[in-house]
Structures are given as structure tokens and as C-alpha cells.
């Protein structure tokens, strides 16, 4: 067992729910870290943001398979995992129709039909609601990972989601600035929002699969389907919309490699 695994278990103990709680705290903290980067990296270029978001997509893509789909199949067979994936996609599709997420967050734009006088308020509301929806499957995935009992895979998933939360946190802070709001206030708000959403969902995921073990493959499929939907519907189109497709693609490939390395070394 690696030193990192020993340290984590020393803090969280053997209880999967406590592990899920600590995992949620870790990914929320890394989201906050990304958010406050805007205080020192005051004007990142579009190319840099697209590359970083591409990296986040690559990490999530690999993690969906190595830490959720494949372990889910091992735990309960392919059919429950497929059912979970379908449900996860449908839930995120409904949420996407309710409010646009990353497309608005990264650019700071509101819907085309939003009146100019309401644009600023709409940006604020979209910012709060959209990033909350976007990060829900991430917190759930971490909790489900620890609830499965495979600490190695769960730690790899936690680190992967935490790492990709850093560029995500920076991106949403940039979006807030584009909407005309204060750097410090929105950087802090992003971190608080991450804690309010990802931590309880991580605990919920761990509790759900611990109490009802047969739910594990369905929950893993659900978390994976939701994350894959976010990658395909939001992150990839956004990173390919401003002429930086190659940089974003290279970032994605790097993210896949990093996640695979984490999965092998920690799993």
C-alpha cells in the first residue's frame, strides 16, 4: 500500500462513509484551489483554458471506465452498469435542458433571448445553478467509489476528479469575472459551492452503496454516464469552439495518461 493510501486511511479510518466524507472534502478543496488561482493568474488566455479543460475531460473520460464502469461490471455484471449509464445520461440531459452549463460558464454568455437588462442577473443565477449541476456526478462518483470497498480505485478516482476540479474551478471564476463580478467574492463562492454540493453527495454515494450493496453497479454506471455526458455535451464542444482544437485534444490525451497512471499506481 502506498504512503498516500496509508495516510488517507489513517485520517478516514476503515469506514467507507467516513472515507467518502474525506474524499468529498479533498475534491472540494481542490475546486477551491482552482477557483482562487484567478487571484494570481489574472488573465489566462482562451487557449490555456481550453487546454486545461481538455485535460479535465481526459481525466474524467479515463476515470469513468477505469474506476467506475469496469469495477461496476466486476461487481454486478454489465447489464446493471448499462442501466445506470442510461439513467445517468437521461438525468443530465434533463438538467441540461433546464439550464445550460459550461457553455455559459466559460464564456460568461447568457441565452441569446435574454433581455440586456436581465443579463447580469441571469449570468449570476446560471453560474450558481449550472456549476452545481455540473459537479453533482463528480461528488457522487467519489462516494460510490469508496462505498464499493476498493480503496485503491476510489483513491485514484478521488485524485483524478480533484485534479480536474482545479481547471474547472479556474474556468468558472473566469466566467464570473466575464459576467462583471468581483474576483475574490466569486472565487470564494465557487469553493463554497463545491463544498456544499460535492461533499454531501460523496457521503450520500458511500452510504447508498454501503447500505444497499446491490445498488453498487447501478450507482457506478449512473456516475459514469453522467460524467460521460458532461464530457461529450459540454466540455469537448466548449474547448473546440474557439480555434484551439489541437491544444484541447493534446490536453485530453494528457489527462487520460495521468488518470491511467494514477489508476495503476494506486489501484
Long-range contacts (C-beta under 8 A, 24 or more apart in sequence): 2-265, 2-266, 4-155, 4-266, 5-151, 5-152, 5-155, 5-266, 8-151, 8-155, 9-151, 16-146, 16-147, 16-148, 16-149, 16-206, 16-210, 17-146, 17-147, 17-203, 17-206, 17-207, 17-210, 19-146, 19-151, 19-154, 19-206, 20-142, 20-143, 20-146, 20-147, 20-202, 20-203, 20-205, 20-206, 20-207, 21-199, 21-202, 21-203, 21-206, 23-142, 23-143, 23-145, 23-146, 23-154, 23-158, 23-202, 24-139, 24-142, 24-143, 24-198, 24-199, 24-200, 24-201, 24-202, 24-203, 25-195, 25-199, 26-158, 26-162, 27-138, 27-139, 27-142, 27-158, 27-161, 27-162, 27-165, 27-194, 27-198, 27-202, 28-165, 28-191, 28-194, 28-195, 28-198, 28-199, 29-162, 29-191, 30-162, 30-163, 30-165, 30-166, 30-169, 31-135, 31-162, 31-165, 31-166, 31-168, 31-169, 31-190, 31-191, 31-194, 31-198, 32-169, 32-190, 32-191, 32-192, 32-194, 32-195, 33-166, 33-169, 34-165, 34-166, 34-167, 34-168, 34-169, 34-170, 34-171, 34-173, 35-169, 35-170, 35-172, 35-173, 35-186, 35-187, 35-188, 35-190, 35-191, 35-194, 36-169, 36-173, 36-187, 36-188, 36-191, 37-166, 37-169, 37-170, 37-173, 38-170, 38-173, 38-174, 38-177, 38-183, 38-187, 39-183, 39-184, 39-187, 41-170, 42-183, 44-170, 44-174, 46-242, 46-244, 47-242, 47-244, 47-247, 49-106, 49-167, 49-170, 49-171, 49-174, 50-238, 50-239, 50-240, 50-242, 50-244, 50-247, 50-248, 50-251, 51-239, 51-244, 51-247, 51-248, 51-250, 51-251, 52-166, 52-167, 52-170, 52-171, 52-251, 53-102, 53-106, 53-167, 53-168, 53-171, 53-235, 53-238, 53-239, 53-248, 53-251, 54-235, 54-239, 54-247, 54-248, 54-249, 54-250, 54-251, 54-252, 54-255, 55-164, 55-167, 55-251, 55-252, 55-254, 55-255, 55-258, 56-164, 56-165, 56-167, 56-168, 56-235, 56-255, 57-164, 57-231, 57-235, 57-236, 57-239, 57-251, 57-252, 57-255, 58-251, 58-252, 58-253, 58-254, 58-255, 58-256, 58-257, 58-258, 58-259, 59-160, 59-161, 59-163, 59-164, 59-255, 59-256, 59-258, 59-259, 60-138, 60-160, 60-161, 60-164, 60-227, 60-228, 60-230, 60-231, 60-235, 60-255, 61-228, 61-231, 61-252, 61-255, 61-256, 61-259, 62-160, 62-255, 62-256, 62-259, 62-260, 62-263, 63-141, 63-156, 63-157, 63-160, 63-161, 63-227, 63-259, 63-263, 64-224, 64-227, 64-228, 64-231, 65-224, 66-153, 66-156, 66-259, 66-260, 66-263, 66-267, 67-141, 67-145, 67-153, 67-154, 67-156, 67-157, 67-160, 67-263, 67-267, 68-141, 68-144, 68-145, 68-157, 68-220, 68-221, 68-223, 68-224, 68-227, 69-220, 69-221, 69-224, 71-148, 71-150, 71-153, 71-220, 72-216, 72-217, 72-219, 72-220, 72-221, 72-224, 73-217, 75-148, 75-216, 75-217, 75-220, 76-214, 76-216, 76-217, 76-218, 77-217, 80-217, 80-218, 80-221, 81-217, 81-218, 81-220, 81-221, 81-224, 82-221, 83-218, 83-221, 84-217, 84-218, 84-219, 84-220, 84-221, 84-222, 84-223, 84-224, 84-225, 85-221, 85-222, 85-224, 85-225, 85-228, 86-221, 86-225, 87-218, 87-221, 87-222, 87-225, 88-137, 88-221, 88-222, 88-223, 88-224, 88-225, 88-226, 88-227, 88-228, 88-229, 89-225, 89-226, 89-228, 89-229, 91-222, 91-226, 92-133, 92-137, 92-225, 92-226, 92-229, 92-230, 92-233, 93-229, 93-233, 95-133, 96-229, 96-233, 96-234, 99-126, 99-129, 99-130, 99-133, 100-126, 100-130, 101-130, 101-131, 101-133, 101-134, 101-230, 101-234, 102-130, 102-134, 102-171, 102-230, 102-234, 102-235, 102-238, 103-234, 103-237, 103-238, 104-130, 104-175, 105-130, 105-131, 105-134, 105-171, 105-172, 105-175, 106-171, 106-172, 106-174, 106-175, 106-238, 107-175, 107-178, 107-238, 108-174, 108-175, 108-176, 108-177, 108-178, 108-179, 120-179, 120-180, 123-179, 123-180, 124-179, 124-181, 127-172, 127-175, 127-176, 127-179, 127-186, 128-189, 128-193, 131-172, 131-190, 131-193, 132-193, 132-197, 134-168, 134-230, 134-234, 135-165, 135-168, 135-194, 135-197, 135-198, 136-197, 136-201, 136-226, 137-222, 137-223, 137-226, 137-227, 137-230, 138-165, 138-198, 138-227, 139-197, 139-198, 139-199, 139-200, 139-201, 139-202, 139-205, 140-201, 140-202, 140-204, 140-205, 140-219, 140-222, 140-223, 140-226, 141-205, 141-223, 141-224, 141-226, 141-227, 142-198, 142-202, 142-205, 143-201, 143-202, 143-203, 143-204, 143-205, 143-206, 143-207, 143-208, 143-209, 144-205, 144-206, 144-208, 144-209, 144-216, 144-219, 144-220, 144-223, 145-205, 146-202, 146-205, 146-206, 147-205, 147-206, 147-207, 147-208, 147-209, 147-210, 147-216, 147-219, 148-209, 148-216, 148-220, 150-267, 152-266, 152-267, 153-263, 153-266, 153-267, 155-266, 156-259, 156-262, 156-263, 156-265, 156-266, 156-267, 159-262, 159-266, 160-258, 160-259, 160-262, 160-263, 163-258, 164-255, 165-194, 169-194
